[in-house]
Amino acid sequence: MALSGSYSEITKSDKYSILLPTYNERENLPIIIWLIIKYLDNSDFDYEVIIIDDGSPDGTLEVAKQLQKLYGSNKIVLRPREKKLGLGTAYIHGMQHATGNFIIIMDSDLSHHPKYIPKFIELQKKHDYDLVSGTRYKDGGGVYGWDFKRKLISRGANFITQLLLRPRASDLTGSFRLYKKDILQKLIDSCVSKGYVFQMEMIIRARQLDYTIGEVPISFVDRVYGESKLGGSEIVQFAKALLYLFATT
Amino acid sequence: MTKLLEWISVTSAVLAVWYSLVGGYVKHKFIEDNMNLILFSPIIFVVLFGLYAVTVVLYRTFTFNDCKDEAEKLMAEIEEAKKDLQDKGLRW
């Protein structure tokens, strides 16, 4: 009895800080916030959303202020920066102001649906995982809005990465994840890459440091607004990061 | 040990065994009878693995789950969100 009592006290004090880095997401931001509120207010989890806007010229911050007024400053926290400074530093910046002991990172372009957040949390609690990653590649996960070429590149890159790095996670370049706060801090400290391959390095470092990883299948609906990005330079970046991690981890 | 070193050590161990057979360091009737096969076995292995890789990648590409339902549900939720936020006085 005493044990279960203290366990529920611990879980009660858990708090989840959702980091939302934004750049020109004026259209999407109100909707992603609305969805987060909808799915997390239905659960009992304590949470906050930290919006890190990198000086978007389209007025994302102005919309964020309206949302803060609407939903309250205990739920919506604004931590803008002057200019675009990259994803890794956005997470560090957001984390410095996070009051939760867990950090959730996700994209704000609606490709990551907030309805999966309670699933991430439940899976983490059940197994005490150090991190939980969304996966597009396993049991019921998937994508929408990708043509054959995009799918082929994605599957090919995933096959080669699994072969060379054996990462114990099926989705390396995805960025919908839940971390214990101190674990995320250590991972960011040990990462060297920039840009989108940063996500891949994070999960490889997690394997290297023997952290436990859980996976939740997600449906990835590719950019409802705006255009999707996968060009030659992304592929070169990916190949470089893959070889770097192959030789050093 | 890094993944690169793991690959180098396993590959060199396998190639050492192969070389000892091809170079005639190990003598056995079976080896002599199948010398051609043994000689080309690394190439055969690489080709077979390549075929396996291509098959797996193509299979996974064709069976990549298209979340059409999820996309439609999201669209409906976006409309609902827009309406609700407008009713609450948000202008953007």
Interface residues (C-beta under 8 A of the other chain):
Chain A: R26 E27 P30 I31 W34 L35 V63 Q66 L67 L70 L110 H113 Y137 G140 G141 G142 V143 Y144 G145 W146 F148 K151 L152 S154 R155 G156 F159 L164 L165 R166 S219 F220 V221 V224 L245 F246 A247 T248 T249
Chain B: T2 K3 L4 W7 A53 V56 V57 L58 R60 T61 F64 N65 D66 C67 K68 E70 A71 L74 M75 E77 I78 A81 K82 D84 L85 K88 G89 L90 R91 W92
